[in-house]
Amino acid sequence: MDLAYDYPVLGAFWTILFIVAAVAWLFLLVRVIADVFQDHQMSGLGKTAWLVCVLCLPFLGVFLYLIVRGSQMSARAARQDAELRGATASAARTQPAHDTTAEMDELARLADLKAHGDISEAEYEREKDRILH
């Protein structure tokens, strides 16, 4: 007696459970492969060996990787996140802050001067480029 066919809701449950498990498995597989490539301390031969193991024997390879190197995965991810945050923060510090309200006011004033004929088109473009850059 197969319960999934006697109760259609149970069949839907098993289908959804299978889909969720397959997506979780793919996520784990991609995460392990990404971790292999992101580890700068591992040699090229080591990376190749782990990739062959993970790709040829996916279940065994992923489980072995998690057992052997799984505890270091979060430390590498945290270190990479910290490096990325530091690079983003330093890039933000080097960028000049723009006061968009003042720029918009200045552009409006230039447009008025040009509309009244007080400045030429070339002067307007030159000043506009100076304000925007």
C-alpha positions, 0 to 999 in steps of 0.5 A: 500500500503506497500512502502517497497515492491514497492521499494526494496531499501526502504526495504533494508533501513528498514532492515539496520535500524532495524539491526543498532537499534538492535545492538545499543540496545544490546550495551546499554543493555550490557553497563547497565549490566556492569555498575550495576556490576562495581558499588562498592557503590551499595549493592548486593540487589540493584544489584540484583533488577536492574538485575532482572528489566533489564533482565525481562523487558528489555526496561522498565528496561534499560530506568528506569536505565538510568533515575535513574542512567544514569548521574552517569554512565560516572563518574564511567567509568571515575573513572575506566579509571583513576584507570586503567591508574594509575595502568598501569603507576605504573606497567610501572615504576616498570618494568626495561627498556631494551636496546634490541640493547645492548642485541642483541649485547651481544648475538651475541658476546656470539654466536661468542665466542661459535662458536670459542670454547672460551666458553662452551655450559654451560657457553653460556647458563648461560650468555644468561639467565643472559642477557635475564633476 
